Each structure stands twice: as C-alpha cells, then as structure tokens.
Amino acid sequence: MNKYRLSEQIRPVELTLNGQHLRLRLRQIIACRDFADVRAGDSGGWVDSDTCLSQHGTSWIYDQNSLIFNGASIRDNARILGPCQIYNGAIVTDSCCIENSEIGDRAQISHQAGIHYSRVRGACQIRDNARVLNGSHIQAVAGLTASDCQQLRVADQATVSASRVVHQAQVCGHAIVNHGFIEHRARIFDHAIIDGNVRNNVWVCDSAQVYGRARIVAGNGEDEIPTLRYSTRVYDSALVIGNCVLCHHVQICGHATLNGGPLQLDNHVVVCGYARVTGNVFIEGDVQIGESACVEAFDGDSLHLQGSKIIAGEQHITRSSFPGVY
C-alpha cells in the first residue's frame, strides 16, 4: 500500500527562480497509512509530481507551506520540516533533515546531513553528518578556475554557520566555519576553526587551505577581517587574528601567531615554530620566521621586511634598520 496520495485540489503557484518566471500547478500529499510519526490522513507539503516524494521509507514533507517541484526528489527517511522550497533536480536522501531552507539546482543532500534556515544551490554535496545553519548560503559554481573537477562539498562532521561557501570550496573533517566567506577552490578541513563575527567575516579564497587545529579569528574593530588568498596554508596549531592579509604561497604553521594591525604577508613567507608577528607589519619575499622569534610593530610604528632572510632563535625585531625597510 502506498504511504501517500496526491490531493484532488490543485494549488497554482507563481514564483521567480534564477531570473525565470514559473507557473506551477501543485498538489498536496495526504498520508494513506501510519508510518514513523505520520498518521493516516495527515496532510503535508505540495508537489508537482508523485516523483517528488518516494513511496518507500519514512520520508515526509511535514509543513503545508513547503513546495517541491521541477524534478526534485525526497527519498528514503529524509524529513522536510518547516516551509521549504526544493526544486530543479535537487535530491534529499537517506536520513537528512531539511528545515526552513531552500535546496535547488541539482544539490545533493545525503546521509545524516542537516540544513537549517539556509540556502543550498548548485551541483554540490552536503553529506555525512555535516550541518549548514543560521542563514548560511551554499552556492556551487564550477568552471571558474583552471580545474573544474573539484565539486563544492560540506562533509564529515563539518559545521557551517552564518557563512557563505561558494564556487568549488570544500569544508570537511571536524572543521567549523562561523561567519566565514569560503570561495573558489579553498579548503577547510581537519579540526580547523574559522571564527568570524557579526561585524567581520573571515575570508578564505582562491586555493588557500586551513587545516590541522589552526584557527582564523576576526576582530571586532573596523577592518579586522583575516583574509587568506591564493595558495596560502595555515595549519598545525597556528593562530591568525584580526586584520591580516596572507597572499601567494604564505605558510603559517606550528604554534605561530599572527595578530594584525594591519599585517600583510606576501610571496613565500613562512612563519613557524612559536614565532609571533604583531602590529602594522608588511613582510614579503622568501622571509622565514621561526623558533621563538618575534616581529612586532608598536602602536604608531610600522615595519617592512623583505628579501631572502631567516629570523629565528630569540630574535625580537621591533623596528627596521632603515626607515620603512629591514
């Protein structure tokens, strides 16, 4: 016996998606028998075809304001809670939970993943025990880089909250992204933490990576927006705080700490060990800072380090040898 039937009543709906105006004729799902927490006679959401909701498993569209259409499919034991729109070939399967969200354009939500009060669009995968929460926007777009084989993915135990993850970016492992903007082919994985706030996001762009137990933390002041670009890598237990811009093959690792005011590292700079860089500092061109070395610009001062050099041991650099350049 089928678990549901479609109502005789037709609900006309007009809406605009991706700049296209749609006129839909939807019918409501009515339970034919008891299953899970659904009882025979319960009415649910509205669909444009009986292919939108599987007759197998315990999948159900609970809210009468939910709309499922244009080739979308709800399968297995998936639950659709609150008013949702699921459309354009999106697939929600296994034991996923979708709540008050929009899922569209061939997005695939699987395993025990949860999407809550967020939007997921494009050919991406949200899978395993991943969570997308609190007004996050996931937008997959391929073909913006030389390699179009990487697909946007939020997977494993990862959590994305109040953030944007776009293009071909990936958030995996136990990573946490809070108030972040992760774009292009950037990757956040392992136990990495991206910790922005209501005022300032953290930006991880291009092919930058954050992994291990590294943390990138935005400040609360003006422009205290950490930004990682190109092939920058921050990993191990490194910490980056505030107004820091890292570009072109920069590596921050070990227990190194950057605290910007503003701080910019460019072109093969490495900061490792227990090294610390603080204040209004610009470092470029094959500079390596390691062990317990410290580079620090005090309030009102600025430092500019450049050229191939190694700063290590207990060195403490607080001013340039010549005005503006070390």
C-alpha positions as CSV (number, residue, x, y, z in Angstrom):
1,M,0.0,0.0,0.0
2,N,1.3,3.4,-0.9
3,K,2.2,5.7,2.0
4,Y,0.6,8.7,0.5
5,R,-1.6,10.0,-2.3
6,L,-2.0,13.4,-4.0
7,S,-4.9,15.5,-3.3
8,E,-7.5,16.4,-5.9
9,Q,-7.1,20.1,-5.1
10,I,-4.7,22.0,-7.4
11,R,-2.7,24.9,-6.0
12,P,-1.5,27.3,-8.6
13,V,1.8,29.0,-7.7
14,E,3.8,31.7,-9.5
15,L,7.4,32.4,-8.5
16,T,10.7,33.6,-10.0
17,L,13.9,31.5,-9.7
18,N,17.2,32.3,-11.3
19,G,15.5,35.1,-13.2
20,Q,12.9,32.7,-14.7
21,H,9.2,33.1,-14.0
22,L,7.5,29.9,-13.2
23,R,3.8,28.9,-13.1
24,L,3.3,25.7,-11.2
25,R,0.3,23.5,-10.5
26,L,0.9,21.7,-7.2
27,R,-1.0,19.0,-5.4
28,Q,-0.8,18.3,-1.6
29,I,0.4,15.0,-0.2
30,I,-2.0,13.1,2.0
31,A,-0.8,10.1,4.1
32,C,-2.6,6.8,3.4
33,R,-1.3,4.9,6.3
34,D,0.6,5.3,9.6
35,F,4.4,5.4,9.5
36,A,7.1,6.9,11.7
37,D,5.3,9.9,13.3
38,V,2.9,10.4,10.4
39,R,-0.7,9.2,10.8
40,A,-3.1,8.2,8.0
41,G,-5.0,11.3,6.8
42,D,-2.2,13.7,7.7
43,S,-1.6,16.3,5.0
44,G,1.9,17.7,4.1
45,G,3.6,19.8,1.6
46,W,2.8,20.4,-2.1
47,V,4.5,18.7,-5.1
48,D,4.2,19.0,-8.8
49,S,4.5,15.2,-9.4
50,D,4.4,12.0,-7.4
51,T,8.1,11.5,-8.3
52,C,8.9,14.3,-5.8
53,L,8.4,12.1,-2.7
54,S,9.2,8.4,-2.6
55,Q,6.5,5.9,-1.6
56,H,9.2,3.9,0.2
57,G,10.9,4.6,3.5
58,T,9.6,7.2,6.0
59,S,10.5,10.3,4.1
60,W,7.9,13.1,4.5
61,I,7.2,16.7,3.8
62,Y,5.7,18.0,7.1
63,D,4.9,21.6,6.5
64,Q,1.9,22.6,4.4
65,N,3.8,25.6,3.1
66,S,6.6,23.5,1.6
67,L,6.9,23.4,-2.2
68,I,8.7,20.6,-4.1
69,F,8.9,20.8,-7.9
70,N,10.9,20.7,-11.1
71,G,12.4,17.3,-10.7
72,A,13.4,17.5,-7.1
73,S,13.3,14.2,-5.2
74,I,12.8,13.4,-1.4
75,R,13.8,9.7,-0.7
76,D,14.4,7.1,2.0
77,N,13.9,8.6,5.5
78,A,14.6,12.2,4.8
79,R,12.5,14.8,6.7
80,I,11.4,18.2,5.4
81,L,10.4,20.5,8.3
82,G,9.0,24.0,8.2
83,P,8.4,25.9,5.0
84,C,10.9,24.8,2.4
85,Q,11.4,25.1,-1.3
86,I,13.2,22.1,-3.0
87,Y,13.5,22.3,-6.8
88,N,15.4,21.8,-10.1
89,G,16.7,18.3,-9.7
90,A,17.8,18.6,-6.0
91,I,18.0,15.3,-4.2
92,V,17.4,14.8,-0.5
93,T,18.0,11.3,0.6
94,D,19.0,8.9,3.5
95,S,18.2,10.3,6.9
96,C,18.7,14.0,6.2
97,C,16.8,16.8,7.8
98,I,15.9,20.0,5.9
99,E,14.3,22.8,8.0
100,N,13.1,26.2,6.8
101,S,15.5,26.1,3.9
102,E,15.9,26.3,0.1
103,I,17.6,23.5,-1.8
104,G,17.9,23.7,-5.6
105,D,19.7,23.3,-8.9
106,R,21.0,19.7,-8.5
107,A,22.2,19.9,-4.9
108,Q,22.6,16.5,-3.2
109,I,21.9,16.2,0.5
110,S,22.6,12.8,1.9
111,H,23.4,10.6,4.9
112,Q,22.6,12.4,8.2
113,A,23.3,15.9,7.0
114,G,21.2,18.8,8.3
115,I,20.3,22.0,6.5
116,H,18.6,24.6,8.8
117,Y,17.4,28.0,7.9
118,S,19.8,28.2,5.0
119,R,20.1,28.0,1.2
120,V,21.9,25.4,-0.9
121,R,22.1,25.7,-4.6
122,G,24.1,24.2,-7.5
123,A,25.7,20.8,-8.1
124,C,27.2,20.3,-4.6
125,Q,27.3,17.6,-1.9
126,I,26.2,18.1,1.7
127,R,26.7,14.8,3.2
128,D,27.7,12.6,6.2
129,N,26.9,14.4,9.5
130,A,27.6,17.9,8.2
131,R,25.5,20.8,9.3
132,V,24.6,24.0,7.5
133,L,23.0,26.5,9.8
134,N,21.8,30.0,10.7
135,G,21.3,31.7,7.3
136,S,24.2,30.2,5.5
137,H,24.4,30.3,1.7
138,I,26.0,27.4,-0.2
139,Q,26.3,28.2,-3.9
140,A,28.2,25.7,-6.2
141,V,29.6,27.1,-9.4
142,A,32.2,25.1,-11.4
143,G,34.4,26.3,-14.2
144,L,35.8,29.4,-12.6
145,T,39.3,28.0,-12.3
146,A,41.7,26.1,-14.5
147,S,40.5,22.8,-12.9
148,D,36.7,22.2,-12.9
149,C,36.9,18.7,-11.4
150,Q,36.6,19.8,-7.7
151,Q,33.0,19.9,-6.5
152,L,31.7,22.0,-3.7
153,R,31.4,19.8,-0.7
154,V,30.5,20.1,3.0
155,A,31.1,16.7,4.6
156,D,32.1,14.5,7.5
157,Q,31.4,16.3,10.8
158,A,31.8,19.8,9.5
159,T,29.6,22.7,10.6
160,V,28.9,25.9,8.5
161,S,27.1,28.6,10.4
162,A,26.1,32.1,9.2
163,S,28.5,31.8,6.3
164,R,28.9,31.7,2.6
165,V,30.6,28.7,0.9
166,V,30.7,29.2,-2.9
167,H,32.1,28.0,-6.2
168,Q,34.2,24.8,-5.6
169,A,35.2,25.3,-2.0
170,Q,35.2,22.4,0.5
171,V,34.6,22.2,4.2
172,C,35.3,18.7,5.7
173,G,36.5,16.8,8.7
174,H,35.6,18.4,12.0
175,A,36.0,21.9,10.7
176,I,33.9,24.7,12.0
177,V,33.1,27.8,9.8
178,N,31.3,30.6,11.6
179,H,30.7,33.9,9.9
180,G,33.1,32.9,7.1
181,F,33.3,33.5,3.3
182,I,34.9,30.5,1.7
183,E,35.2,30.7,-2.1
184,H,36.8,29.4,-5.3
185,R,38.8,26.2,-4.5
186,A,39.6,26.9,-0.9
187,R,39.6,24.0,1.6
188,I,38.9,24.0,5.4
189,F,39.4,20.6,7.0
190,D,40.6,18.5,9.9
191,H,39.8,20.4,13.2
192,A,40.3,23.9,11.7
193,I,38.2,26.8,13.0
194,I,37.1,29.8,11.0
195,D,35.7,32.2,13.6
196,G,34.2,35.4,12.3
197,N,31.6,37.5,13.9
198,V,28.6,39.6,13.1
199,R,30.7,42.6,12.2
200,N,33.6,40.9,10.4
201,N,33.8,37.7,8.4
202,V,36.9,35.6,7.8
203,W,37.7,35.3,4.1
204,V,39.4,32.2,2.7
205,C,39.7,32.5,-1.1
206,D,41.3,31.0,-4.2
207,S,43.2,27.8,-3.3
208,A,44.0,28.7,0.3
209,Q,43.8,25.9,2.9
210,V,43.3,25.9,6.7
211,Y,43.7,22.6,8.4
212,G,45.1,20.7,11.4
213,R,44.0,22.7,14.5
214,A,44.6,26.1,13.0
215,R,42.3,29.0,13.9
216,I,41.5,32.1,11.9
217,V,39.7,34.7,14.1
218,A,38.2,38.0,13.1
219,G,38.4,41.0,15.4
220,N,35.5,43.3,16.4
221,G,37.1,46.5,15.2
222,E,37.0,48.2,11.8
223,D,38.6,46.1,9.0
224,E,39.7,43.3,11.4
225,I,39.0,40.8,8.6
226,P,41.5,38.0,8.2
227,T,42.0,37.2,4.5
228,L,43.8,34.2,3.1
229,R,44.4,34.2,-0.7
230,Y,45.9,32.2,-3.5
231,S,47.9,29.2,-2.2
232,T,48.3,30.3,1.4
233,R,48.3,27.5,4.0
234,V,47.6,27.8,7.7
235,Y,47.9,24.6,9.7
236,D,49.1,22.7,12.8
237,S,48.1,24.9,15.8
238,A,48.7,28.2,14.1
239,L,46.6,31.2,15.1
240,V,45.7,34.2,12.9
241,I,43.8,37.1,14.5
242,G,42.4,40.3,13.1
243,N,43.5,42.5,10.2
244,C,45.8,40.0,8.5
245,V,46.2,39.5,4.7
246,L,48.1,36.5,3.6
247,C,48.9,36.0,-0.2
248,H,51.0,33.9,-2.6
249,H,52.3,30.7,-1.0
250,V,52.4,32.0,2.5
251,Q,52.7,29.3,5.2
252,I,51.8,29.7,8.9
253,C,52.3,26.6,10.9
254,G,53.5,25.1,14.2
255,H,52.3,27.3,17.1
256,A,52.9,30.5,15.2
257,T,50.7,33.6,16.0
258,L,49.8,36.5,13.7
259,N,47.9,39.5,15.2
260,G,47.3,42.1,12.6
261,G,47.1,45.8,12.9
262,P,47.2,45.7,9.8
263,L,49.5,42.9,8.9
264,Q,50.4,41.6,5.3
265,L,52.5,38.7,4.3
266,D,53.2,38.1,0.6
267,N,55.3,35.8,-1.6
268,H,56.7,32.7,0.0
269,V,56.8,34.0,3.6
270,V,56.9,31.2,6.3
271,V,56.1,31.8,10.0
272,C,56.6,28.6,12.1
273,G,57.6,27.2,15.5
274,Y,56.4,29.6,18.3
275,A,57.1,32.7,16.3
276,R,54.9,35.8,16.7
277,V,54.2,38.6,14.3
278,T,52.2,41.6,15.6
279,G,51.1,45.0,14.6
280,N,51.4,47.1,11.4
281,V,53.9,44.8,9.6
282,F,54.5,44.1,5.9
283,I,56.7,41.1,5.1
284,E,57.4,39.9,1.5
285,G,59.8,37.7,-0.5
286,D,61.2,34.5,1.0
287,V,61.3,35.6,4.6
288,Q,61.3,32.8,7.2
289,I,60.5,33.5,10.8
290,G,60.8,30.6,13.2
291,E,61.6,29.2,16.6
292,S,60.6,31.8,19.2
293,A,61.4,34.9,17.1
294,C,59.1,37.9,17.3
295,V,58.4,40.7,14.8
296,E,56.4,43.4,16.5
297,A,55.4,46.9,15.4
298,F,54.3,49.1,18.4
299,D,51.4,51.5,18.2
300,G,52.1,54.2,15.7
301,D,55.0,52.3,14.1
302,S,55.3,50.1,11.0
303,L,57.7,47.5,9.9
304,H,58.6,46.4,6.3
305,L,60.7,43.2,6.0
306,Q,61.7,42.0,2.6
307,G,64.2,39.8,0.7
308,S,65.5,36.4,1.4
309,K,66.3,36.1,5.2
310,I,65.8,33.9,8.2
311,I,64.7,35.3,11.6
312,A,65.0,32.7,14.3
313,G,66.0,31.9,17.8
314,E,65.1,34.6,20.3
315,Q,65.4,37.5,17.8
316,H,63.0,40.3,18.6
317,I,62.5,42.7,15.7
318,T,60.8,45.9,16.7
319,R,62.0,48.4,14.1
320,S,63.5,48.5,10.6
321,S,67.2,49.1,10.1
322,F,66.3,51.9,7.7
323,P,63.1,53.8,7.7
324,G,60.4,51.5,6.4
325,V,62.7,48.6,5.3
326,Y,64.5,45.8,7.2
